[in-house]
Amino acid sequence: MLEQALATGAAVQNMLLSAQSLNYGTMWRTGDMAYSDVVKEGLGLRSEDVIAAFLYIGSIGAEPKARPELDYSACCVEWNG
């Protein structure tokens, strides 16, 4: 089971990178929909099936919004071995 989950994550990441290399915008989401039995039923899945990702792939309509710089010093320290 663990190997399947890791392989799925790697496959999803490769799909995102491939789409980005072709200048598409991408987003990987899960959220509540991934755990919804209604959504699973609509997709023809069983309730015990697992949705690993919803991939959003499409044209980039605008520049991404600027994000503030994060202060990592509040949670990280440099490791000097």
Biopython code that builds the backbone (N, CA, C, O; Angstrom):
import numpy as np
from Bio.PDB.StructureBuilder import StructureBuilder

atoms = [
    (1, "MET", "N", (0.821, -1.198, 0.000)),
    (1, "MET", "CA", (0.000, 0.000, 0.000)),
    (1, "MET", "C", (0.865, 1.262, 0.000)),
    (1, "MET", "O", (0.584, 2.203, -0.742)),
    (2, "LEU", "N", (1.912, 1.286, 0.825)),
    (2, "LEU", "CA", (2.787, 2.449, 0.882)),
    (2, "LEU", "C", (3.454, 2.687, -0.471)),
    (2, "LEU", "O", (3.544, 3.827, -0.925)),
    (3, "GLU", "N", (3.918, 1.624, -1.111)),
    (3, "GLU", "CA", (4.571, 1.773, -2.415)),
    (3, "GLU", "C", (3.605, 2.361, -3.443)),
    (3, "GLU", "O", (4.003, 3.190, -4.262)),
    (4, "GLN", "N", (2.345, 1.941, -3.408)),
    (4, "GLN", "CA", (1.347, 2.486, -4.334)),
    (4, "GLN", "C", (1.117, 3.976, -4.084)),
    (4, "GLN", "O", (1.004, 4.752, -5.034)),
    (5, "ALA", "N", (1.047, 4.374, -2.838)),
    (5, "ALA", "CA", (0.828, 5.776, -2.503)),
    (5, "ALA", "C", (2.012, 6.633, -2.954)),
    (5, "ALA", "O", (1.827, 7.711, -3.519)),
    (6, "LEU", "N", (3.222, 6.148, -2.701)),
    (6, "LEU", "CA", (4.410, 6.898, -3.109)),
    (6, "LEU", "C", (4.517, 6.988, -4.630)),
    (6, "LEU", "O", (4.859, 8.041, -5.168)),
    (7, "ALA", "N", (4.227, 5.889, -5.322)),
    (7, "ALA", "CA", (4.279, 5.885, -6.786)),
    (7, "ALA", "C", (3.225, 6.825, -7.367)),
    (7, "ALA", "O", (3.472, 7.499, -8.367)),
    (8, "THR", "N", (2.056, 6.867, -6.744)),
    (8, "THR", "CA", (1.003, 7.764, -7.208)),
    (8, "THR", "C", (1.422, 9.219, -7.041)),
    (8, "THR", "O", (1.233, 10.029, -7.948)),
    (9, "GLY", "N", (1.985, 9.549, -5.897)),
    (9, "GLY", "CA", (2.467, 10.907, -5.672)),
    (9, "GLY", "C", (3.538, 11.300, -6.676)),
    (9, "GLY", "O", (3.534, 12.423, -7.182)),
    (10, "ALA", "N", (4.453, 10.387, -6.967)),
    (10, "ALA", "CA", (5.502, 10.668, -7.954)),
    (10, "ALA", "C", (4.903, 10.855, -9.347)),
    (10, "ALA", "O", (5.344, 11.724, -10.099)),
    (11, "ALA", "N", (3.913, 10.054, -9.690)),
    (11, "ALA", "CA", (3.267, 10.168, -11.002)),
    (11, "ALA", "C", (2.537, 11.502, -11.129)),
    (11, "ALA", "O", (2.611, 12.153, -12.171)),
    (12, "VAL", "N", (1.839, 11.907, -10.085)),
    (12, "VAL", "CA", (1.121, 13.188, -10.116)),
    (12, "VAL", "C", (2.119, 14.333, -10.259)),
    (12, "VAL", "O", (1.897, 15.245, -11.055)),
    (13, "GLN", "N", (3.200, 14.298, -9.511)),
    (13, "GLN", "CA", (4.213, 15.348, -9.609)),
    (13, "GLN", "C", (4.800, 15.402, -11.017)),
    (13, "GLN", "O", (5.017, 16.489, -11.553)),
    (14, "ASN", "N", (5.057, 14.245, -11.618)),
    (14, "ASN", "CA", (5.583, 14.226, -12.985)),
    (14, "ASN", "C", (4.581, 14.793, -13.989)),
    (14, "ASN", "O", (4.979, 15.455, -14.949)),
    (15, "MET", "N", (3.285, 14.543, -13.780)),
    (15, "MET", "CA", (2.272, 15.132, -14.663)),
    (15, "MET", "C", (2.280, 16.655, -14.539)),
    (15, "MET", "O", (2.183, 17.364, -15.541)),
    (16, "LEU", "N", (2.394, 17.155, -13.310)),
    (16, "LEU", "CA", (2.438, 18.602, -13.102)),
    (16, "LEU", "C", (3.670, 19.215, -13.762)),
    (16, "LEU", "O", (3.570, 20.236, -14.443)),
    (17, "LEU", "N", (4.820, 18.600, -13.563)),
    (17, "LEU", "CA", (6.051, 19.124, -14.159)),
    (17, "LEU", "C", (6.000, 19.083, -15.680)),
    (17, "LEU", "O", (6.471, 20.006, -16.345)),
    (18, "SER", "N", (5.431, 18.022, -16.229)),
    (18, "SER", "CA", (5.309, 17.916, -17.689)),
    (18, "SER", "C", (4.420, 19.024, -18.243)),
    (18, "SER", "O", (4.757, 19.655, -19.245)),
    (19, "ALA", "N", (3.287, 19.258, -17.589)),
    (19, "ALA", "CA", (2.386, 20.318, -18.050)),
    (19, "ALA", "C", (3.051, 21.684, -17.920)),
    (19, "ALA", "O", (2.927, 22.520, -18.814)),
    (20, "GLN", "N", (3.754, 21.917, -16.813)),
    (20, "GLN", "CA", (4.439, 23.196, -16.630)),
    (20, "GLN", "C", (5.521, 23.400, -17.682)),
    (20, "GLN", "O", (5.744, 24.526, -18.127)),
    (21, "SER", "N", (6.193, 22.333, -18.084)),
    (21, "SER", "CA", (7.238, 22.453, -19.108)),
    (21, "SER", "C", (6.648, 22.855, -20.456)),
    (21, "SER", "O", (7.365, 23.346, -21.328)),
    (22, "LEU", "N", (5.347, 22.647, -20.629)),
    (22, "LEU", "CA", (4.647, 23.050, -21.850)),
    (22, "LEU", "C", (3.940, 24.398, -21.664)),
    (22, "LEU", "O", (3.086, 24.782, -22.463)),
    (23, "ASN", "N", (4.317, 25.109, -20.590)),
    (23, "ASN", "CA", (3.791, 26.444, -20.267)),
    (23, "ASN", "C", (2.314, 26.464, -19.890)),
    (23, "ASN", "O", (1.616, 27.446, -20.143)),
    (24, "TYR", "N", (1.847, 25.391, -19.293)),
    (24, "TYR", "CA", (0.505, 25.375, -18.717)),
    (24, "TYR", "C", (0.607, 25.710, -17.236)),
    (24, "TYR", "O", (1.624, 25.445, -16.594)),
    (25, "GLY", "N", (-0.439, 26.285, -16.714)),
    (25, "GLY", "CA", (-0.529, 26.492, -15.283)),
    (25, "GLY", "C", (-1.061, 25.217, -14.644)),
    (25, "GLY", "O", (-1.887, 24.526, -15.241)),
    (26, "THR", "N", (-0.601, 24.898, -13.448)),
    (26, "THR", "CA", (-1.036, 23.668, -12.788)),
    (26, "THR", "C", (-1.292, 23.917, -11.305)),
    (26, "THR", "O", (-0.747, 24.839, -10.699)),
    (27, "MET", "N", (-2.134, 23.068, -10.754)),
    (27, "MET", "CA", (-2.375, 23.077, -9.316)),
    (27, "MET", "C", (-2.813, 21.674, -8.901)),
    (27, "MET", "O", (-3.612, 21.034, -9.584)),
    (28, "TRP", "N", (-2.287, 21.214, -7.791)),
    (28, "TRP", "CA", (-2.647, 19.918, -7.213)),
    (28, "TRP", "C", (-3.483, 20.220, -5.980)),
    (28, "TRP", "O", (-3.030, 20.899, -5.059)),
    (29, "ARG", "N", (-4.714, 19.707, -5.972)),
    (29, "ARG", "CA", (-5.590, 19.913, -4.813)),
    (29, "ARG", "C", (-6.193, 18.586, -4.387)),
    (29, "ARG", "O", (-6.369, 17.675, -5.195)),
    (30, "THR", "N", (-6.496, 18.498, -3.139)),
    (30, "THR", "CA", (-7.305, 17.388, -2.637)),
    (30, "THR", "C", (-8.485, 18.014, -1.908)),
    (30, "THR", "O", (-9.526, 18.262, -2.517)),
    (31, "GLY", "N", (-8.342, 18.267, -0.646)),
    (31, "GLY", "CA", (-9.415, 18.913, 0.098)),
    (31, "GLY", "C", (-10.592, 17.988, 0.345)),
    (31, "GLY", "O", (-10.521, 16.783, 0.102)),
    (32, "ASP", "N", (-11.673, 18.571, 0.832)),
    (32, "ASP", "CA", (-12.848, 17.806, 1.239)),
    (32, "ASP", "C", (-13.446, 16.966, 0.115)),
    (32, "ASP", "O", (-13.960, 15.875, 0.359)),
    (33, "MET", "N", (-13.379, 17.476, -1.123)),
    (33, "MET", "CA", (-13.968, 16.725, -2.242)),
    (33, "MET", "C", (-13.323, 15.344, -2.409)),
    (33, "MET", "O", (-13.987, 14.395, -2.825)),
    (34, "ALA", "N", (-12.057, 15.235, -2.090)),
    (34, "ALA", "CA", (-11.353, 13.960, -2.256)),
    (34, "ALA", "C", (-11.871, 12.893, -1.294)),
    (34, "ALA", "O", (-11.658, 11.699, -1.509)),
    (35, "TYR", "N", (-12.543, 13.322, -0.244)),
    (35, "TYR", "CA", (-13.030, 12.383, 0.767)),
    (35, "TYR", "C", (-14.548, 12.219, 0.727)),
    (35, "TYR", "O", (-15.121, 11.497, 1.544)),
    (36, "SER", "N", (-15.187, 12.882, -0.213)),
    (36, "SER", "CA", (-16.641, 12.868, -0.296)),
    (36, "SER", "C", (-17.158, 11.618, -1.015)),
    (36, "SER", "O", (-16.748, 11.327, -2.139)),
    (37, "ASP", "N", (-18.048, 10.893, -0.367)),
    (37, "ASP", "CA", (-18.647, 9.719, -1.007)),
    (37, "ASP", "C", (-19.504, 10.114, -2.204)),
    (37, "ASP", "O", (-19.622, 9.345, -3.157)),
    (38, "VAL", "N", (-20.106, 11.305, -2.168)),
    (38, "VAL", "CA", (-20.910, 11.782, -3.299)),
    (38, "VAL", "C", (-20.015, 11.977, -4.526)),
    (38, "VAL", "O", (-20.376, 11.577, -5.632)),
    (39, "VAL", "N", (-18.856, 12.590, -4.325)),
    (39, "VAL", "CA", (-17.912, 12.801, -5.428)),
    (39, "VAL", "C", (-17.406, 11.457, -5.939)),
    (39, "VAL", "O", (-17.345, 11.230, -7.148)),
    (40, "LYS", "N", (-17.046, 10.576, -5.025)),
    (40, "LYS", "CA", (-16.553, 9.257, -5.435)),
    (40, "LYS", "C", (-17.605, 8.514, -6.250)),
    (40, "LYS", "O", (-17.292, 7.909, -7.276)),
    (41, "GLU", "N", (-18.853, 8.562, -5.792)),
    (41, "GLU", "CA", (-19.931, 7.900, -6.521)),
    (41, "GLU", "C", (-20.093, 8.507, -7.916)),
    (41, "GLU", "O", (-20.277, 7.784, -8.896)),
    (42, "GLY", "N", (-20.022, 9.832, -7.999)),
    (42, "GLY", "CA", (-20.139, 10.510, -9.282)),
    (42, "GLY", "C", (-19.031, 10.135, -10.253)),
    (42, "GLY", "O", (-19.227, 10.157, -11.468)),
    (43, "LEU", "N", (-17.861, 9.789, -9.712)),
    (43, "LEU", "CA", (-16.736, 9.373, -10.550)),
    (43, "LEU", "C", (-16.704, 7.860, -10.782)),
    (43, "LEU", "O", (-15.786, 7.343, -11.419)),
    (44, "GLY", "N", (-17.711, 7.160, -10.262)),
    (44, "GLY", "CA", (-17.774, 5.718, -10.447)),
    (44, "GLY", "C", (-16.840, 4.941, -9.537)),
    (44, "GLY", "O", (-16.475, 3.804, -9.836)),
    (45, "LEU", "N", (-16.451, 5.559, -8.417)),
    (45, "LEU", "CA", (-15.552, 4.905, -7.466)),
    (45, "LEU", "C", (-16.344, 4.303, -6.316)),
    (45, "LEU", "O", (-17.509, 4.636, -6.096)),
    (46, "ARG", "N", (-15.693, 3.419, -5.597)),
    (46, "ARG", "CA", (-16.274, 2.870, -4.374)),
    (46, "ARG", "C", (-15.915, 3.786, -3.208)),
    (46, "ARG", "O", (-14.951, 4.546, -3.292)),
    (47, "SER", "N", (-16.672, 3.721, -2.140)),
    (47, "SER", "CA", (-16.392, 4.602, -1.000)),
    (47, "SER", "C", (-15.029, 4.318, -0.383)),
    (47, "SER", "O", (-14.427, 5.217, 0.206)),
    (48, "GLU", "N", (-14.528, 3.094, -0.502)),
    (48, "GLU", "CA", (-13.209, 2.761, 0.064)),
    (48, "GLU", "C", (-12.053, 3.149, -0.859)),
    (48, "GLU", "O", (-10.891, 3.073, -0.459)),
    (49, "ASP", "N", (-12.363, 3.568, -2.101)),
    (49, "ASP", "CA", (-11.314, 4.022, -3.005)),
    (49, "ASP", "C", (-10.758, 5.356, -2.514)),
    (49, "ASP", "O", (-11.436, 6.096, -1.801)),
    (50, "VAL", "N", (-9.528, 5.652, -2.897)),
    (50, "VAL", "CA", (-8.855, 6.866, -2.451)),
    (50, "VAL", "C", (-8.574, 7.766, -3.649)),
    (50, "VAL", "O", (-8.058, 7.312, -4.670)),
    (51, "ILE", "N", (-8.913, 9.026, -3.519)),
    (51, "ILE", "CA", (-8.574, 10.023, -4.537)),
    (51, "ILE", "C", (-7.286, 10.699, -4.086)),
    (51, "ILE", "O", (-7.235, 11.322, -3.025)),
    (52, "ALA", "N", (-6.258, 10.569, -4.898)),
    (52, "ALA", "CA", (-4.950, 11.133, -4.537)),
    (52, "ALA", "C", (-4.849, 12.610, -4.889)),
    (52, "ALA", "O", (-4.146, 13.362, -4.213)),
    (53, "ALA", "N", (-5.538, 13.030, -5.931)),
    (53, "ALA", "CA", (-5.386, 14.414, -6.365)),
    (53, "ALA", "C", (-6.470, 14.790, -7.354)),
    (53, "ALA", "O", (-6.999, 13.956, -8.088)),
    (54, "PHE", "N", (-6.777, 16.061, -7.348)),
    (54, "PHE", "CA", (-7.490, 16.680, -8.454)),
    (54, "PHE", "C", (-6.463, 17.597, -9.104)),
    (54, "PHE", "O", (-5.939, 18.504, -8.457)),
    (55, "LEU", "N", (-6.177, 17.367, -10.363)),
    (55, "LEU", "CA", (-5.193, 18.189, -11.062)),
    (55, "LEU", "C", (-5.904, 19.249, -11.871)),
    (55, "LEU", "O", (-6.794, 18.950, -12.666)),
    (56, "TYR", "N", (-5.512, 20.466, -11.666)),
    (56, "TYR", "CA", (-6.014, 21.576, -12.454)),
    (56, "TYR", "C", (-4.898, 21.946, -13.431)),
    (56, "TYR", "O", (-3.800, 22.315, -13.016)),
    (57, "ILE", "N", (-5.182, 21.847, -14.712)),
    (57, "ILE", "CA", (-4.189, 22.154, -15.741)),
    (57, "ILE", "C", (-4.873, 23.014, -16.794)),
    (57, "ILE", "O", (-5.931, 22.652, -17.309)),
    (58, "GLY", "N", (-4.270, 24.145, -17.109)),
    (58, "GLY", "CA", (-4.881, 25.007, -18.109)),
    (58, "GLY", "C", (-4.004, 26.184, -18.469)),
    (58, "GLY", "O", (-2.861, 26.293, -18.026)),
    (59, "SER", "N", (-4.560, 27.056, -19.279)),
    (59, "SER", "CA", (-3.849, 28.251, -19.707)),
    (59, "SER", "C", (-3.650, 29.185, -18.528)),
    (59, "SER", "O", (-4.472, 29.238, -17.614)),
    (60, "ILE", "N", (-2.562, 29.912, -18.561)),
    (60, "ILE", "CA", (-2.272, 30.890, -17.520)),
    (60, "ILE", "C", (-2.879, 32.209, -17.978)),
    (60, "ILE", "O", (-2.454, 32.771, -18.987)),
    (61, "GLY", "N", (-3.878, 32.711, -17.234)),
    (61, "GLY", "CA", (-4.593, 33.911, -17.632)),
    (61, "GLY", "C", (-3.973, 35.196, -17.116)),
    (61, "GLY", "O", (-4.272, 36.269, -17.639)),
    (62, "ALA", "N", (-3.123, 35.119, -16.114)),
    (62, "ALA", "CA", (-2.529, 36.317, -15.525)),
    (62, "ALA", "C", (-1.278, 35.905, -14.759)),
    (62, "ALA", "O", (-1.053, 34.724, -14.493)),
    (63, "GLU", "N", (-0.489, 36.879, -14.419)),
    (63, "GLU", "CA", (0.688, 36.613, -13.593)),
    (63, "GLU", "C", (0.224, 36.214, -12.188)),
    (63, "GLU", "O", (-0.763, 36.751, -11.686)),
    (64, "PRO", "N", (0.924, 35.286, -11.560)),
    (64, "PRO", "CA", (0.548, 34.911, -10.192)),
    (64, "PRO", "C", (0.651, 36.103, -9.247)),
    (64, "PRO", "O", (1.497, 36.978, -9.428)),
    (65, "LYS", "N", (-0.206, 36.130, -8.251)),
    (65, "LYS", "CA", (-0.162, 37.197, -7.258)),
    (65, "LYS", "C", (1.134, 37.088, -6.461)),
    (65, "LYS", "O", (1.618, 35.990, -6.184)),
    (66, "ALA", "N", (1.682, 38.235, -6.100)),
    (66, "ALA", "CA", (2.895, 38.254, -5.288)),
    (66, "ALA", "C", (2.575, 37.676, -3.908)),
    (66, "ALA", "O", (1.526, 37.954, -3.328)),
    (67, "ARG", "N", (3.488, 36.878, -3.408)),
    (67, "ARG", "CA", (3.319, 36.301, -2.079)),
    (67, "ARG", "C", (4.359, 36.909, -1.155)),
    (67, "ARG", "O", (5.495, 37.149, -1.564)),
    (68, "PRO", "N", (3.978, 37.156, 0.083)),
    (68, "PRO", "CA", (4.953, 37.760, 1.011)),
    (68, "PRO", "C", (6.096, 36.791, 1.309)),
    (68, "PRO", "O", (5.920, 35.572, 1.326)),
    (69, "GLU", "N", (7.255, 37.366, 1.539)),
    (69, "GLU", "CA", (8.409, 36.566, 1.942)),
    (69, "GLU", "C", (8.129, 35.959, 3.320)),
    (69, "GLU", "O", (7.569, 36.621, 4.194)),
    (70, "LEU", "N", (8.518, 34.712, 3.504)),
    (70, "LEU", "CA", (8.330, 34.059, 4.796)),
    (70, "LEU", "C", (9.586, 34.207, 5.643)),
    (70, "LEU", "O", (10.705, 34.154, 5.133)),
    (71, "ASP", "N", (9.387, 34.391, 6.922)),
    (71, "ASP", "CA", (10.504, 34.472, 7.857)),
    (71, "ASP", "C", (10.736, 33.075, 8.441)),
    (71, "ASP", "O", (10.084, 32.675, 9.406)),
    (72, "TYR", "N", (11.658, 32.358, 7.850)),
    (72, "TYR", "CA", (11.928, 30.993, 8.293)),
    (72, "TYR", "C", (12.676, 30.939, 9.615)),
    (72, "TYR", "O", (12.739, 29.878, 10.237)),
    (73, "SER", "N", (13.236, 32.042, 10.055)),
    (73, "SER", "CA", (13.987, 32.026, 11.309)),
    (73, "SER", "C", (13.095, 31.711, 12.516)),
    (73, "SER", "O", (13.592, 31.303, 13.566)),
    (74, "ALA", "N", (11.790, 31.897, 12.369)),
    (74, "ALA", "CA", (10.862, 31.609, 13.452)),
    (74, "ALA", "C", (10.651, 30.115, 13.647)),
    (74, "ALA", "O", (10.188, 29.687, 14.705)),
    (75, "CYS", "N", (10.987, 29.320, 12.638)),
    (75, "CYS", "CA", (10.716, 27.881, 12.769)),
    (75, "CYS", "C", (11.898, 27.005, 12.340)),
    (75, "CYS", "O", (11.837, 25.784, 12.483)),
    (76, "CYS", "N", (12.957, 27.601, 11.824)),
    (76, "CYS", "CA", (14.060, 26.791, 11.290)),
    (76, "CYS", "C", (15.398, 27.300, 11.839)),
    (76, "CYS", "O", (15.563, 28.485, 12.128)),
    (77, "VAL", "N", (16.319, 26.393, 11.967)),
    (77, "VAL", "CA", (17.683, 26.749, 12.357)),
    (77, "VAL", "C", (18.637, 26.068, 11.380)),
    (77, "VAL", "O", (18.326, 25.026, 10.804)),
    (78, "GLU", "N", (19.798, 26.680, 11.210)),
    (78, "GLU", "CA", (20.810, 26.093, 10.325)),
    (78, "GLU", "C", (21.496, 24.944, 11.041)),
    (78, "GLU", "O", (21.912, 25.067, 12.193)),
    (79, "TRP", "N", (21.604, 23.835, 10.344)),
    (79, "TRP", "CA", (22.271, 22.662, 10.907)),
    (79, "TRP", "C", (23.703, 22.654, 10.423)),
    (79, "TRP", "O", (23.960, 22.741, 9.222)),
    (80, "ASN", "N", (24.622, 22.553, 11.336)),
    (80, "ASN", "CA", (26.056, 22.567, 10.998)),
    (80, "ASN", "C", (26.698, 21.204, 11.181)),
    (80, "ASN", "O", (27.924, 21.093, 11.207)),
    (81, "GLY", "N", (25.886, 20.173, 11.307)),
    (81, "GLY", "CA", (26.416, 18.812, 11.390)),
    (81, "GLY", "C", (27.077, 18.539, 12.678)),
    (81, "GLY", "O", (27.573, 17.434, 12.896)),
]
sb = StructureBuilder()
sb.init_structure("model")
sb.init_model(0)
sb.init_chain("A")
sb.init_seg("    ")
for serial, (resi, resn, name, xyz) in enumerate(atoms, 1):
    if name == "N":
        sb.init_residue(resn, " ", resi, " ")
    sb.init_atom(name, np.array(xyz, "f"), 0.0, 1.0, " ", f" {name:<3s}", serial, name[0])
structure = sb.get_structure()
